[in-house]
Amino acid sequence: MVILYEVHENLYVNLTNRCPCACVFCLRQTRDEMNHSGSLWLEREPTVDEIIAEFDRFDMSKYRELVFCGFGEPTERLEDLLKVAAYVKEKFQIPIRLNTNGLSDLIWQKDTAPMYEGLVDTISISLNTPDSEEYLRLTRSKFGIGSHEAMLHFAGNVSRYVPNVILSTVETTITKEEEQRCREICERLGVTYRIRPFE
């Protein structure tokens, strides 16, 4: 099973294949791997001990960041994610980023933002669109129409605990007017807006 894999100068953690969304643009619908990683479809979810053991196979001094991002939503395994992050922080002192849909409050039915404090340096959240109905159409979130507002609430809240919070959209997928609305949302929340290149 591919648990850790390299992309550019970062090491990625593939925790789970579970996700509350079925995004129409999700890369896992069209490929099995990223950057020659080998298949990111897991036979089963690795234990925390198995994940930690994998780090012995890599020269951690090579990487700029450790990134929680695989073929699933990492916060489906939030407590395990944080255990791995704590281990990495203590042993390697490397910056940690979480790529997420920002729905961990809905997944766990509680305020999860404080849990990331001191363990995650950057949280990058897929904003996708400024519109809640269009967000639901794109993500097909199992949580329904409230997903967009819950994601925005989480983004604003978690910025009190995590130094860098980024909301992103993908270049060419929305209009310039929609990008401006996204920018205004981010300004209101006090987080960074990023337009990612289309893959």
N, C-alpha and C positions, 0 to 999 in steps of 0.2 A: 504494500500500500504506500502511496505517496503521501506522507504527512508533512514534510518540509520540502520546499522547492525554491529555486532561485529565479528571480526576474530582475534583470539589470543588476543593480548593486544592492538589492535587498533580498532578505530571506523571508519566505511566506509560510504561514501555518495553515494547513488544510484540516480544520477541526471536525467538520460535519458536512453532510450533503442535504441536511434539512433546511427548509426556508419557508416562511409564511407567505412569500410572494411567488408568482410565476411570471416574471417580467417578460414582456413580448420581445425585448431586445437582449435577453440574457445570453451571454457567450456560451454557457454550457448547453444550450440548445443546438449549437452548431459545431462544437468541438469537444474533445475529451481531455485536452491538456492545455497548459499555458507555457510558452517558451521552452518546449521540449521537456516538460516536467515528467512526462509519463501520465497515465490516466489519473485524474483527480477524483474519479468515482471510487469511494471507499467501500471495501468489503464489509466493514463495520466501523463504528467510531472508535478511534484509538483511546486508550486510557491516558490519564495525565502522566503516569509513569512512562508509558510508551512514547509519548510525545517528548518528554524531557530526555529520555535516552537517545532520541534521534539527534539531539544537538551535538553529541560526541562525534558525529560523522561530518561535521562542518567546521571550517575555520571561521569562527564568529568575528574575528578582527577584520574580515573582508567587507562586512556589510554596513551600510549606512543606517538601515532600519530593520527591525523585525515587524512584519506586517501580518495581522490576522485577516486572511482573505483566501478563500478557496472556492470549491463548488458547493456553497451553502452559506447561510447566514451565521457568522461566528457566534453571535449572542444567543443562539439556540442553546449553546453550552456556556453560558455566561460565567458560572462559578469556576468551571474548569479552565476557561480562557484566562480568568484572573489569577488562578493558581500558576498557570504557565507563565503569565506576564510577571508575576512576583519572582519566580525562579530566575527568569531571564534578566530582570532588573538587578537582582542581587549578584548573579554570577558574571554577567557580561557588560553591564552598564551601557546597554545599547538603546537608542530611542525606540519606542514602541508605537505603532500605528494600528488602529482598527478601521477597516473598511466595512461599513455597515449600511443597512437600510434604515437604521434609526428607530426601529420598532421594538426595541427590547422592553420598554415599559408595557407594551401590549402583550408581548410574549410571556412576560413574567407577572403581569397584573400588579405592578408596583412601580414606585419611583426607583429606577436603577441608576440614575446619574451619579449619586455619591459613591457608588461602588468602584468607579473607575479612578478615583482620586489617588494620585501617587503611583499608579500602575501603568497608565496609558498616557502618552505624550500628545498624540494627535488622533482625533476621530474625524474620519472622512465619511460623510453621509450623502447618499444619492438623493438629491432634491428632485431631479428629473423635470419638474414643471411647477409653475406657480399656482396651478389650478387643482383643487382637490378631486374634481370629477375626472379630469384628464389623468391625474396621478393614479386613480383607481383603475382606469382603463389600461394604463401602461403596465402597472405592477401586478394587477389582479390579486391584491392583498386579500388574504382570507379574513382580515379584520374589517373589511368594508370601507365605507366612505369616510369614517373617522380617522383612517390611517394617516392621511396627509397632515392633519392638525396635530395628531399625536407625535409624528416625526418632528414637526416644527417645535412643539413644546419640549421634546427631549433635547433638541439641538440647543435651544436657548438655555435650558436648565443645566445641561452637562458642561456648558462653557464656564460655569462657576467652579468646576472641579478639574477640568482638563485644559492645559495651556492653549492648544491649537484645535479649534473646531472648524471644519470646512464643510460647506454645502456645495455640491457640484451638479452641473448639468453637462450634457454632451454637445459639443459644437455641431451645428447644422441640424440638430433634432428639434429645436424650438426657434421661434422668431426672435429678432432683435428686441421687439417690444416685450416679449415674454422674458428674455434675459434681463431686461431692465427691471421688470417686476421682481424677478428672483434676486437681483442685486438689492432692491429696496427691502425685501423680506430679510435678507442677511444683515443689512444695516440695522434694521429694527431689532433683530435678535442679538446683535453684537458678535456675529461670527463672520468668517471669511467666505467670500463667494469665489468659486473657481469654475471656469469653463474648460472641460477636458476635451482633448482631441478625439475625434471619432475613430474607433478601432475597427 
